[in-house]
């Protein structure tokens, strides 16, 4: 019997030439697992690393959240595509400099283009494009991104925006107004300078309350000759230093695990041309009682492997008992419990004889549901990708109008994220002498219907 396990050694799906099995319900330790995942964020103010006089806040469990998050994203196709979609949608088709001259009767802005060749060159140049692309990548992947503000040799103005890869950045404990240090090192999660080639940098960050005010103050004090860091964060999680990424709830609830495991399972099923006779559903609580995690905890990292091996032997014996001519009409005895509160049977094995020799198609429905849940977590309507399901609670019209409306809703919801990404650019332009009247807007290509006489139209937002 071939078994797919999660990281803790709990079986998710099982298959052999005769049996398809899966664990149902949710583990007894679900709430504890949720707390374990969120614990690094809940305890940021009390756990830190001491390095050369700096108190560095750990980012996630083992101080390695960005690397672990990047691995989850890269191994989950719909999550990777959804985040890339959010990145591309937020950036639109580039930036446009203008002045707001008034508003019409519907409240729409009346914009006047700014004809300034140096300004246009900056906004359309590689530096700004590189900044917006990389900063938005880490903003959506990890929840925050440090941006290095590069001054000129005189310290009179900012001449460059350099997004620092979040994999290599950690922050120190902030003061009362949000000032802290950004430690940039290629050694994380180990301490900076752990290898000879590493050359860690310690950069000041602008205060979170009013970065422009601190920049002006440092300018007047002549303290702008060293690079500064502008920390971009998605504040929805309420965490002041390391914000949570938008996709984290889908990970906590297990939808990402499902989206990863079902394709692996179906690949094995199709490659082996499996025909199943039995569908066995086993509650998660059975594994918690039959193979308790605490019994393997003292074995350390080898405990998970030992638990997998014990479960493998047990399920092989179950398969041997169920299958074969010599076992015809042989019973399989299992135990179950009754919930005293509602009188319902719980922890009961369910064994169903499959009329069709292969019913793996229902796993495709599960996979599609997982994909939809992940996209919902990102705030992306699955119909934008043509991912609406033909029936059930995820069903929806996949016509052009539905896709266009979903796309427009996404653009409307992108306003806050777009403004966050614009803040460092505004700081750059103000340092170059451009006044408050210079505003930036995003170009968008909007799909239209054929009865409008055009397939697309350009808008600004």
PyMOL commands that set and color helices and strands:
alter all, ss='L'
color gray80, all
select helices_A, chain A and resi 30-42+61-63+65-74+77-91+117-124+126-142+166-168+211-220+235-237+248-252+255-271+284-290+294-297+301-322+325-327+361-378+382-385+400-413+415-431+450-452
alter helices_A, ss='H'
color red, helices_A
select strands_A, chain A and resi 2-5+11-15+19-24+48-51+54-57+95-103+109-113+144-151+158-163+169-171+181-184+201-205+228-233+278-283+337-338+345-346+350-353+439-447+456-460
alter strands_A, ss='S'
color yellow, strands_A
deselect
rebuild
show_as cartoon
